């Protein structure tokens, strides 16, 4: 099973279980984002990401350029639930 197939199956399962009113809000928000033109500005596969600096878990500022000197960089976004 490809990643896309797995994602599609996950989405279908989620949509079966989600409350209709919440699902409607999510679909509306997704459509609003599409209409905003944001998809024209996102990085595509193979694009270089802009350099950035962010605090790590200890509050130290770490730059992407600094990390790239050690090899490839993987950036993961975590949406906290707090």
N, CA, C and O atoms as a CHARMM CRD file, in Angstrom:
* protein
*
  328
    1    1 UNK  N      0.85200  -1.18000   0.00000 PROA 1      0.00000
    2    1 UNK  CA     0.00000   0.00000   0.00000 PROA 1      0.00000
    3    1 UNK  C      0.89800   1.24400   0.00000 PROA 1      0.00000
    4    1 UNK  O      1.81800   1.35600   0.81000 PROA 1      0.00000
    5    2 UNK  N      0.62200   2.16100  -0.90700 PROA 2      0.00000
    6    2 UNK  CA     1.41300   3.38600  -0.98300 PROA 2      0.00000
    7    2 UNK  C      1.04600   4.32400   0.16000 PROA 2      0.00000
    8    2 UNK  O      0.02400   4.15100   0.82500 PROA 2      0.00000
    9    3 UNK  N      1.89900   5.31800   0.37300 PROA 3      0.00000
   10    3 UNK  CA     1.60000   6.31400   1.39700 PROA 3      0.00000
   11    3 UNK  C      0.28800   7.01700   1.09100 PROA 3      0.00000
   12    3 UNK  O     -0.52400   7.22800   1.99200 PROA 3      0.00000
   13    4 UNK  N      0.06800   7.38500  -0.17100 PROA 4      0.00000
   14    4 UNK  CA    -1.17400   8.07300  -0.53600 PROA 4      0.00000
   15    4 UNK  C     -2.38600   7.20200  -0.24700 PROA 4      0.00000
   16    4 UNK  O     -3.40800   7.69500   0.23100 PROA 4      0.00000
   17    5 UNK  N     -2.28000   5.91600  -0.53200 PROA 5      0.00000
   18    5 UNK  CA    -3.39500   5.00400  -0.24800 PROA 5      0.00000
   19    5 UNK  C     -3.65900   4.91900   1.25700 PROA 5      0.00000
   20    5 UNK  O     -4.80900   4.87800   1.69300 PROA 5      0.00000
   21    6 UNK  N     -2.59500   4.89400   2.03200 PROA 6      0.00000
   22    6 UNK  CA    -2.75200   4.84700   3.48900 PROA 6      0.00000
   23    6 UNK  C     -3.38900   6.13100   4.00800 PROA 6      0.00000
   24    6 UNK  O     -4.26600   6.09200   4.87000 PROA 6      0.00000
   25    7 UNK  N     -2.94300   7.26900   3.47800 PROA 7      0.00000
   26    7 UNK  CA    -3.52500   8.54700   3.89200 PROA 7      0.00000
   27    7 UNK  C     -4.99900   8.63100   3.50700 PROA 7      0.00000
   28    7 UNK  O     -5.82100   9.10200   4.29300 PROA 7      0.00000
   29    8 UNK  N     -5.33200   8.17800   2.30600 PROA 8      0.00000
   30    8 UNK  CA    -6.73100   8.19400   1.86300 PROA 8      0.00000
   31    8 UNK  C     -7.60000   7.30800   2.75500 PROA 8      0.00000
   32    8 UNK  O     -8.72700   7.67300   3.09000 PROA 8      0.00000
   33    9 UNK  N     -7.07400   6.14400   3.13800 PROA 9      0.00000
   34    9 UNK  CA    -7.81900   5.23500   4.00600 PROA 9      0.00000
   35    9 UNK  C     -8.00100   5.85100   5.39300 PROA 9      0.00000
   36    9 UNK  O     -9.07300   5.74500   5.98900 PROA 9      0.00000
   37   10 UNK  N     -6.95400   6.49200   5.89900 PROA 10     0.00000
   38   10 UNK  CA    -7.03600   7.15500   7.20500 PROA 10     0.00000
   39   10 UNK  C     -8.08900   8.26500   7.17500 PROA 10     0.00000
   40   10 UNK  O     -8.89500   8.39500   8.09600 PROA 10     0.00000
   41   11 UNK  N     -8.07000   9.06100   6.10500 PROA 11     0.00000
   42   11 UNK  CA    -9.03300  10.15300   5.96900 PROA 11     0.00000
   43   11 UNK  C    -10.46600   9.61000   5.90100 PROA 11     0.00000
   44   11 UNK  O    -11.36500  10.13100   6.56100 PROA 11     0.00000
   45   12 UNK  N    -10.66700   8.56600   5.10100 PROA 12     0.00000
   46   12 UNK  CA   -12.00800   7.98800   4.95900 PROA 12     0.00000
   47   12 UNK  C    -12.50300   7.45700   6.30400 PROA 12     0.00000
   48   12 UNK  O    -13.66800   7.65100   6.65200 PROA 12     0.00000
   49   13 UNK  N    -11.63500   6.79100   7.05800 PROA 13     0.00000
   50   13 UNK  CA   -12.00800   6.25800   8.36100 PROA 13     0.00000
   51   13 UNK  C    -12.34700   7.38700   9.32900 PROA 13     0.00000
   52   13 UNK  O    -13.32200   7.30800  10.07500 PROA 13     0.00000
   53   14 UNK  N    -11.52700   8.44200   9.30600 PROA 14     0.00000
   54   14 UNK  CA   -11.78400   9.59200  10.17200 PROA 14     0.00000
   55   14 UNK  C    -13.13300  10.22600   9.84200 PROA 14     0.00000
   56   14 UNK  O    -13.91200  10.54300  10.74100 PROA 14     0.00000
   57   15 UNK  N    -13.40500  10.40900   8.54300 PROA 15     0.00000
   58   15 UNK  CA   -14.64800  11.08000   8.14000 PROA 15     0.00000
   59   15 UNK  C    -15.88100  10.25900   8.47300 PROA 15     0.00000
   60   15 UNK  O    -16.96000  10.82000   8.66000 PROA 15     0.00000
   61   16 UNK  N    -15.74300   8.93500   8.55100 PROA 16     0.00000
   62   16 UNK  CA   -16.87200   8.09400   8.95500 PROA 16     0.00000
   63   16 UNK  C    -17.22000   8.30300  10.42700 PROA 16     0.00000
   64   16 UNK  O    -18.38100   8.19900  10.82200 PROA 16     0.00000
   65   17 UNK  N    -16.18700   8.60300  11.24200 PROA 17     0.00000
   66   17 UNK  CA   -16.37300   8.69800  12.68700 PROA 17     0.00000
   67   17 UNK  C    -16.62000  10.12200  13.18000 PROA 17     0.00000
   68   17 UNK  O    -17.16100  10.31400  14.26900 PROA 17     0.00000
   69   18 UNK  N    -16.22900  11.11800  12.39100 PROA 18     0.00000
   70   18 UNK  CA   -16.31600  12.51200  12.84500 PROA 18     0.00000
   71   18 UNK  C    -17.76300  12.99500  12.88300 PROA 18     0.00000
   72   18 UNK  O    -18.60400  12.57100  12.09000 PROA 18     0.00000
   73   19 UNK  N    -18.02200  13.88600  13.81800 PROA 19     0.00000
   74   19 UNK  CA   -19.34300  14.50300  13.90300 PROA 19     0.00000
   75   19 UNK  C    -19.57300  15.35300  12.65500 PROA 19     0.00000
   76   19 UNK  O    -18.67700  16.09200  12.24800 PROA 19     0.00000
   77   20 UNK  N    -20.75200  15.26600  12.04100 PROA 20     0.00000
   78   20 UNK  CA   -21.01400  15.98500  10.79400 PROA 20     0.00000
   79   20 UNK  C    -20.75000  17.49100  10.87100 PROA 20     0.00000
   80   20 UNK  O    -20.22700  18.07500   9.92200 PROA 20     0.00000
   81   21 UNK  N    -21.11000  18.12500  12.00100 PROA 21     0.00000
   82   21 UNK  CA   -20.90200  19.57400  12.10400 PROA 21     0.00000
   83   21 UNK  C    -19.41300  19.91900  12.16400 PROA 21     0.00000
   84   21 UNK  O    -18.99600  20.94600  11.62800 PROA 21     0.00000
   85   22 UNK  N    -18.61400  19.07600  12.80700 PROA 22     0.00000
   86   22 UNK  CA   -17.16500  19.31500  12.85900 PROA 22     0.00000
   87   22 UNK  C    -16.52300  19.04400  11.50200 PROA 22     0.00000
   88   22 UNK  O    -15.60800  19.74900  11.07800 PROA 22     0.00000
   89   23 UNK  N    -17.01000  18.03500  10.84900 PROA 23     0.00000
   90   23 UNK  CA   -16.50400  17.70600   9.51000 PROA 23     0.00000
   91   23 UNK  C    -16.80000  18.84300   8.53300 PROA 23     0.00000
   92   23 UNK  O    -15.96500  19.17100   7.69000 PROA 23     0.00000
   93   24 UNK  N    -17.97100  19.43700   8.64300 PROA 24     0.00000
   94   24 UNK  CA   -18.33700  20.56400   7.78100 PROA 24     0.00000
   95   24 UNK  C    -17.40700  21.75200   8.02600 PROA 24     0.00000
   96   24 UNK  O    -17.00000  22.42500   7.07900 PROA 24     0.00000
   97   25 UNK  N    -17.07200  22.00900   9.27600 PROA 25     0.00000
   98   25 UNK  CA   -16.14200  23.10100   9.60500 PROA 25     0.00000
   99   25 UNK  C    -14.78100  22.82500   8.98900 PROA 25     0.00000
  100   25 UNK  O    -14.17400  23.71800   8.39800 PROA 25     0.00000
  101   26 UNK  N    -14.29700  21.59900   9.12100 PROA 26     0.00000
  102   26 UNK  CA   -12.98600  21.24400   8.57100 PROA 26     0.00000
  103   26 UNK  C    -12.96100  21.37800   7.05200 PROA 26     0.00000
  104   26 UNK  O    -12.00200  21.90800   6.49000 PROA 26     0.00000
  105   27 UNK  N    -14.00300  20.90200   6.39000 PROA 27     0.00000
  106   27 UNK  CA   -14.06600  21.00300   4.92500 PROA 27     0.00000
  107   27 UNK  C    -14.12900  22.46700   4.47400 PROA 27     0.00000
  108   27 UNK  O    -13.49800  22.85100   3.49000 PROA 27     0.00000
  109   28 UNK  N    -14.89700  23.27300   5.20700 PROA 28     0.00000
  110   28 UNK  CA   -14.99400  24.68800   4.87300 PROA 28     0.00000
  111   28 UNK  C    -13.64200  25.38300   5.04900 PROA 28     0.00000
  112   28 UNK  O    -13.24300  26.19200   4.21200 PROA 28     0.00000
  113   29 UNK  N    -12.94300  25.06600   6.13700 PROA 29     0.00000
  114   29 UNK  CA   -11.62900  25.66300   6.38100 PROA 29     0.00000
  115   29 UNK  C    -10.62000  25.24000   5.31700 PROA 29     0.00000
  116   29 UNK  O     -9.79900  26.04500   4.87900 PROA 29     0.00000
  117   30 UNK  N    -10.68400  23.98700   4.90600 PROA 30     0.00000
  118   30 UNK  CA    -9.79100  23.49500   3.85200 PROA 30     0.00000
  119   30 UNK  C    -10.06200  24.22100   2.54200 PROA 30     0.00000
  120   30 UNK  O     -9.13100  24.61800   1.84200 PROA 30     0.00000
  121   31 UNK  N    -11.31600  24.39100   2.21800 PROA 31     0.00000
  122   31 UNK  CA   -11.67200  25.09400   0.98200 PROA 31     0.00000
  123   31 UNK  C    -11.26000  26.56500   1.05500 PROA 31     0.00000
  124   31 UNK  O    -10.80300  27.12800   0.06000 PROA 31     0.00000
  125   32 UNK  N    -11.41600  27.18400   2.21200 PROA 32     0.00000
  126   32 UNK  CA   -10.96300  28.57300   2.38900 PROA 32     0.00000
  127   32 UNK  C     -9.46300  28.69100   2.12400 PROA 32     0.00000
  128   32 UNK  O     -9.01600  29.63200   1.46800 PROA 32     0.00000
  129   33 UNK  N     -8.69800  27.74300   2.63100 PROA 33     0.00000
  130   33 UNK  CA    -7.24800  27.75000   2.39000 PROA 33     0.00000
  131   33 UNK  C     -6.93600  27.60600   0.89700 PROA 33     0.00000
  132   33 UNK  O     -6.08400  28.31700   0.36500 PROA 33     0.00000
  133   34 UNK  N     -7.62400  26.69300   0.23600 PROA 34     0.00000
  134   34 UNK  CA    -7.39400  26.50800  -1.21400 PROA 34     0.00000
  135   34 UNK  C     -7.69000  27.79900  -1.97700 PROA 34     0.00000
  136   34 UNK  O     -6.91800  28.20400  -2.84600 PROA 34     0.00000
  137   35 UNK  N     -8.80700  28.43900  -1.64700 PROA 35     0.00000
  138   35 UNK  CA    -9.18900  29.67000  -2.34900 PROA 35     0.00000
  139   35 UNK  C     -8.25200  30.83300  -2.04100 PROA 35     0.00000
  140   35 UNK  O     -8.18400  31.79000  -2.81200 PROA 35     0.00000
  141   36 UNK  N     -7.53400  30.76300  -0.92900 PROA 36     0.00000
  142   36 UNK  CA    -6.63700  31.84900  -0.53500 PROA 36     0.00000
  143   36 UNK  C     -5.41500  31.96000  -1.43500 PROA 36     0.00000
  144   36 UNK  O     -4.73200  32.98400  -1.43300 PROA 36     0.00000
  145   37 UNK  N     -5.13400  30.90800  -2.20800 PROA 37     0.00000
  146   37 UNK  CA    -3.95100  30.91700  -3.06500 PROA 37     0.00000
  147   37 UNK  C     -2.70900  30.37900  -2.38500 PROA 37     0.00000
  148   37 UNK  O     -1.62000  30.42300  -2.95800 PROA 37     0.00000
  149   38 UNK  N     -2.85500  29.87800  -1.18200 PROA 38     0.00000
  150   38 UNK  CA    -1.69600  29.38900  -0.43400 PROA 38     0.00000
  151   38 UNK  C     -0.98300  28.24800  -1.15300 PROA 38     0.00000
  152   38 UNK  O      0.23300  28.10000  -1.02900 PROA 38     0.00000
  153   39 UNK  N     -1.72900  27.44200  -1.90100 PROA 39     0.00000
  154   39 UNK  CA    -1.10600  26.30600  -2.59100 PROA 39     0.00000
  155   39 UNK  C     -0.11200  26.74900  -3.65800 PROA 39     0.00000
  156   39 UNK  O      0.78100  25.99000  -4.03300 PROA 39     0.00000
  157   40 UNK  N     -0.26800  27.97600  -4.14600 PROA 40     0.00000
  158   40 UNK  CA     0.67900  28.49600  -5.13300 PROA 40     0.00000
  159   40 UNK  C      2.00400  28.89300  -4.49400 PROA 40     0.00000
  160   40 UNK  O      2.99800  29.08800  -5.19300 PROA 40     0.00000
  161   41 UNK  N      2.02100  29.01500  -3.16900 PROA 41     0.00000
  162   41 UNK  CA     3.22100  29.48400  -2.46800 PROA 41     0.00000
  163   41 UNK  C      3.94500  28.40300  -1.67300 PROA 41     0.00000
  164   41 UNK  O      5.02100  28.66000  -1.13500 PROA 41     0.00000
  165   42 UNK  N      3.38200  27.20500  -1.58700 PROA 42     0.00000
  166   42 UNK  CA     4.01500  26.15900  -0.79000 PROA 42     0.00000
  167   42 UNK  C      5.22100  25.56900  -1.52100 PROA 42     0.00000
  168   42 UNK  O      5.29100  25.59000  -2.75000 PROA 42     0.00000
  169   43 UNK  N      6.16900  25.04100  -0.74100 PROA 43     0.00000
  170   43 UNK  CA     7.32500  24.39200  -1.33400 PROA 43     0.00000
  171   43 UNK  C      6.89200  23.10900  -2.01800 PROA 43     0.00000
  172   43 UNK  O      6.01800  22.39300  -1.53000 PROA 43     0.00000
  173   44 UNK  N      7.50300  22.83300  -3.13200 PROA 44     0.00000
  174   44 UNK  CA     7.24300  21.59500  -3.87900 PROA 44     0.00000
  175   44 UNK  C      8.38300  20.61800  -3.59900 PROA 44     0.00000
  176   44 UNK  O      9.44500  21.01000  -3.11600 PROA 44     0.00000
  177   45 UNK  N      8.15500  19.37400  -3.90000 PROA 45     0.00000
  178   45 UNK  CA     9.18500  18.35400  -3.72900 PROA 45     0.00000
  179   45 UNK  C     10.44000  18.77500  -4.48200 PROA 45     0.00000
  180   45 UNK  O     10.37900  19.10700  -5.66600 PROA 45     0.00000
  181   46 UNK  N     11.58000  18.76100  -3.79300 PROA 46     0.00000
  182   46 UNK  CA    12.84200  19.15600  -4.40000 PROA 46     0.00000
  183   46 UNK  C     13.21400  20.60300  -4.19100 PROA 46     0.00000
  184   46 UNK  O     14.36400  20.97400  -4.42700 PROA 46     0.00000
  185   47 UNK  N     12.26700  21.45300  -3.74800 PROA 47     0.00000
  186   47 UNK  CA    12.56400  22.85500  -3.47000 PROA 47     0.00000
  187   47 UNK  C     13.43100  22.96900  -2.21700 PROA 47     0.00000
  188   47 UNK  O     13.32700  22.15000  -1.30400 PROA 47     0.00000
  189   48 UNK  N     14.27700  23.97800  -2.18400 PROA 48     0.00000
  190   48 UNK  CA    15.06300  24.24800  -0.98200 PROA 48     0.00000
  191   48 UNK  C     14.22400  25.09300  -0.03200 PROA 48     0.00000
  192   48 UNK  O     13.60100  26.07500  -0.43500 PROA 48     0.00000
  193   49 UNK  N     14.21800  24.69700   1.22200 PROA 49     0.00000
  194   49 UNK  CA    13.48100  25.45600   2.23200 PROA 49     0.00000
  195   49 UNK  C     14.28900  26.68700   2.62200 PROA 49     0.00000
  196   49 UNK  O     15.51800  26.65600   2.57700 PROA 49     0.00000
  197   50 UNK  N     13.62200  27.76000   2.99900 PROA 50     0.00000
  198   50 UNK  CA    14.35400  28.94800   3.46400 PROA 50     0.00000
  199   50 UNK  C     15.04900  28.64400   4.79100 PROA 50     0.00000
  200   50 UNK  O     14.59200  27.80400   5.56700 PROA 50     0.00000
  201   51 UNK  N     16.15700  29.33800   5.03700 PROA 51     0.00000
  202   51 UNK  CA    16.84800  29.18100   6.31800 PROA 51     0.00000
  203   51 UNK  C     15.96600  29.73300   7.43200 PROA 51     0.00000
  204   51 UNK  O     15.19800  30.67300   7.22600 PROA 51     0.00000
  205   52 UNK  N     16.08700  29.13400   8.61600 PROA 52     0.00000
  206   52 UNK  CA    15.31900  29.59400   9.76200 PROA 52     0.00000
  207   52 UNK  C     16.09200  29.32500  11.03900 PROA 52     0.00000
  208   52 UNK  O     17.02300  28.51900  11.05500 PROA 52     0.00000
  209   53 UNK  N     15.70700  29.99200  12.09200 PROA 53     0.00000
  210   53 UNK  CA    16.25000  29.77200  13.43400 PROA 53     0.00000
  211   53 UNK  C     15.08100  29.66400  14.39200 PROA 53     0.00000
  212   53 UNK  O     14.14300  30.46000  14.34200 PROA 53     0.00000
  213   54 UNK  N     15.14800  28.66700  15.26700 PROA 54     0.00000
  214   54 UNK  CA    14.07300  28.42700  16.23000 PROA 54     0.00000
  215   54 UNK  C     14.67200  27.95100  17.54600 PROA 54     0.00000
  216   54 UNK  O     15.77700  27.41000  17.56600 PROA 54     0.00000
  217   55 UNK  N     13.94800  28.14900  18.64500 PROA 55     0.00000
  218   55 UNK  CA    14.44500  27.61600  19.91600 PROA 55     0.00000
  219   55 UNK  C     14.22600  26.10300  19.98900 PROA 55     0.00000
  220   55 UNK  O     13.20700  25.59000  19.52700 PROA 55     0.00000
  221   56 UNK  N     15.19500  25.40000  20.57500 PROA 56     0.00000
  222   56 UNK  CA    15.01200  23.96700  20.79400 PROA 56     0.00000
  223   56 UNK  C     14.29800  23.75400  22.12900 PROA 56     0.00000
  224   56 UNK  O     13.81700  24.71300  22.73300 PROA 56     0.00000
  225   57 UNK  N     14.22900  22.52100  22.58600 PROA 57     0.00000
  226   57 UNK  CA    13.48600  22.21400  23.81200 PROA 57     0.00000
  227   57 UNK  C     14.11900  22.82400  25.05600 PROA 57     0.00000
  228   57 UNK  O     13.46500  22.92000  26.09400 PROA 57     0.00000
  229   58 UNK  N     15.39200  23.24200  24.96800 PROA 58     0.00000
  230   58 UNK  CA    16.06700  23.88300  26.09500 PROA 58     0.00000
  231   58 UNK  C     16.08600  25.40400  25.96300 PROA 58     0.00000
  232   58 UNK  O     16.69100  26.09500  26.78300 PROA 58     0.00000
  233   59 UNK  N     15.42200  25.92300  24.92900 PROA 59     0.00000
  234   59 UNK  CA    15.36300  27.36100  24.72300 PROA 59     0.00000
  235   59 UNK  C     16.54800  27.93500  23.96500 PROA 59     0.00000
  236   59 UNK  O     16.63300  29.14900  23.78500 PROA 59     0.00000
  237   60 UNK  N     17.46800  27.08200  23.51600 PROA 60     0.00000
  238   60 UNK  CA    18.63100  27.52700  22.74900 PROA 60     0.00000
  239   60 UNK  C     18.22000  27.75600  21.29700 PROA 60     0.00000
  240   60 UNK  O     17.48100  26.95200  20.72900 PROA 60     0.00000
  241   61 UNK  N     18.69200  28.84300  20.69600 PROA 61     0.00000
  242   61 UNK  CA    18.36100  29.12800  19.30100 PROA 61     0.00000
  243   61 UNK  C     19.25600  28.26600  18.38800 PROA 61     0.00000
  244   61 UNK  O     20.48300  28.30900  18.47100 PROA 61     0.00000
  245   62 UNK  N     18.61500  27.50300  17.54000 PROA 62     0.00000
  246   62 UNK  CA    19.29600  26.61100  16.60700 PROA 62     0.00000
  247   62 UNK  C     18.92200  27.03600  15.19500 PROA 62     0.00000
  248   62 UNK  O     17.74900  27.27600  14.90700 PROA 62     0.00000
  249   63 UNK  N     19.90800  27.12900  14.31700 PROA 63     0.00000
  250   63 UNK  CA    19.61900  27.53800  12.94000 PROA 63     0.00000
  251   63 UNK  C     19.64800  26.32400  12.01600 PROA 63     0.00000
  252   63 UNK  O     20.39800  25.37500  12.24300 PROA 63     0.00000
  253   64 UNK  N     18.84000  26.36600  10.99400 PROA 64     0.00000
  254   64 UNK  CA    18.82300  25.27800  10.02300 PROA 64     0.00000
  255   64 UNK  C     20.17100  25.18400   9.31100 PROA 64     0.00000
  256   64 UNK  O     20.63200  24.08500   9.00300 PROA 64     0.00000
  257   65 UNK  N     20.80500  26.33000   9.04900 PROA 65     0.00000
  258   65 UNK  CA    22.11200  26.32300   8.38100 PROA 65     0.00000
  259   65 UNK  C     23.13500  25.58300   9.23800 PROA 65     0.00000
  260   65 UNK  O     23.94600  24.81600   8.71900 PROA 65     0.00000
  261   66 UNK  N     23.09500  25.81200  10.54200 PROA 66     0.00000
  262   66 UNK  CA    24.00800  25.12800  11.46500 PROA 66     0.00000
  263   66 UNK  C     23.77700  23.61500  11.42700 PROA 66     0.00000
  264   66 UNK  O     24.73400  22.84300  11.37600 PROA 66     0.00000
  265   67 UNK  N     22.53700  23.20200  11.45200 PROA 67     0.00000
  266   67 UNK  CA    22.21700  21.77400  11.42800 PROA 67     0.00000
  267   67 UNK  C     22.60000  21.13000  10.09700 PROA 67     0.00000
  268   67 UNK  O     23.03400  19.97900  10.07000 PROA 67     0.00000
  269   68 UNK  N     22.44300  21.85700   9.00300 PROA 68     0.00000
  270   68 UNK  CA    22.76400  21.31200   7.68200 PROA 68     0.00000
  271   68 UNK  C     24.25200  21.04200   7.50100 PROA 68     0.00000
  272   68 UNK  O     24.63200  20.26400   6.62500 PROA 68     0.00000
  273   69 UNK  N     25.09800  21.66900   8.30800 PROA 69     0.00000
  274   69 UNK  CA    26.53300  21.38700   8.20500 PROA 69     0.00000
  275   69 UNK  C     26.83700  19.96800   8.65600 PROA 69     0.00000
  276   69 UNK  O     27.89000  19.42400   8.32400 PROA 69     0.00000
  277   70 UNK  N     25.92300  19.36300   9.41100 PROA 70     0.00000
  278   70 UNK  CA    26.10800  17.99400   9.91100 PROA 70     0.00000
  279   70 UNK  C     25.47600  16.94900   9.00700 PROA 70     0.00000
  280   70 UNK  O     25.64900  15.75200   9.23900 PROA 70     0.00000
  281   71 UNK  N     24.73900  17.37800   7.97300 PROA 71     0.00000
  282   71 UNK  CA    24.09300  16.43000   7.06300 PROA 71     0.00000
  283   71 UNK  C     22.67300  16.85600   6.75400 PROA 71     0.00000
  284   71 UNK  O     22.26000  17.96200   7.10200 PROA 71     0.00000
  285   72 UNK  N     21.91300  15.96900   6.09400 PROA 72     0.00000
  286   72 UNK  CA    20.52800  16.29400   5.74200 PROA 72     0.00000
  287   72 UNK  C     19.69400  16.61000   6.97500 PROA 72     0.00000
  288   72 UNK  O     19.95300  16.11200   8.07100 PROA 72     0.00000
  289   73 UNK  N     18.70800  17.43500   6.77200 PROA 73     0.00000
  290   73 UNK  CA    17.86200  17.90400   7.86700 PROA 73     0.00000
  291   73 UNK  C     16.42200  17.48900   7.61800 PROA 73     0.00000
  292   73 UNK  O     15.88000  17.70300   6.53300 PROA 73     0.00000
  293   74 UNK  N     15.81600  16.89800   8.62100 PROA 74     0.00000
  294   74 UNK  CA    14.39600  16.54500   8.57300 PROA 74     0.00000
  295   74 UNK  C     13.68100  17.45500   9.56100 PROA 74     0.00000
  296   74 UNK  O     14.06800  17.53500  10.72700 PROA 74     0.00000
  297   75 UNK  N     12.64800  18.13500   9.10500 PROA 75     0.00000
  298   75 UNK  CA    11.87800  19.03000   9.95300 PROA 75     0.00000
  299   75 UNK  C     10.50600  18.40200  10.16500 PROA 75     0.00000
  300   75 UNK  O      9.81600  18.04200   9.21100 PROA 75     0.00000
  301   76 UNK  N     10.13100  18.27900  11.41500 PROA 76     0.00000
  302   76 UNK  CA     8.84200  17.69200  11.76100 PROA 76     0.00000
  303   76 UNK  C      8.02200  18.74000  12.49400 PROA 76     0.00000
  304   76 UNK  O      8.51700  19.39400  13.41200 PROA 76     0.00000
  305   77 UNK  N      6.78100  18.89800  12.09200 PROA 77     0.00000
  306   77 UNK  CA     5.88300  19.84700  12.74300 PROA 77     0.00000
  307   77 UNK  C      4.93200  19.06300  13.64300 PROA 77     0.00000
  308   77 UNK  O      4.25900  18.13100  13.20100 PROA 77     0.00000
  309   78 UNK  N      4.89000  19.45600  14.90500 PROA 78     0.00000
  310   78 UNK  CA     4.01400  18.80300  15.85800 PROA 78     0.00000
  311   78 UNK  C      2.98000  19.81400  16.33300 PROA 78     0.00000
  312   78 UNK  O      3.31300  20.87500  16.86300 PROA 78     0.00000
  313   79 UNK  N      1.75000  19.46400  16.13400 PROA 79     0.00000
  314   79 UNK  CA     0.67200  20.33200  16.60600 PROA 79     0.00000
  315   79 UNK  C      0.26300  19.84100  17.98800 PROA 79     0.00000
  316   79 UNK  O     -0.40100  18.81400  18.12900 PROA 79     0.00000
  317   80 UNK  N      0.66400  20.57800  18.98200 PROA 80     0.00000
  318   80 UNK  CA     0.37700  20.18500  20.35700 PROA 80     0.00000
  319   80 UNK  C     -1.10200  20.29700  20.69100 PROA 80     0.00000
  320   80 UNK  O     -1.84700  21.05100  20.06400 PROA 80     0.00000
  321   81 UNK  N     -1.49900  19.54300  21.67600 PROA 81     0.00000
  322   81 UNK  CA    -2.89200  19.59100  22.14900 PROA 81     0.00000
  323   81 UNK  C     -2.85600  20.07000  23.58800 PROA 81     0.00000
  324   81 UNK  O     -2.97000  19.28100  24.52600 PROA 81     0.00000
  325   82 UNK  N     -2.69600  21.37900  23.74600 PROA 82     0.00000
  326   82 UNK  CA    -2.61400  21.92200  25.09000 PROA 82     0.00000
  327   82 UNK  C     -3.50200  23.10900  25.27400 PROA 82     0.00000
  328   82 UNK  O     -3.54600  23.68500  26.36100 PROA 82     0.00000
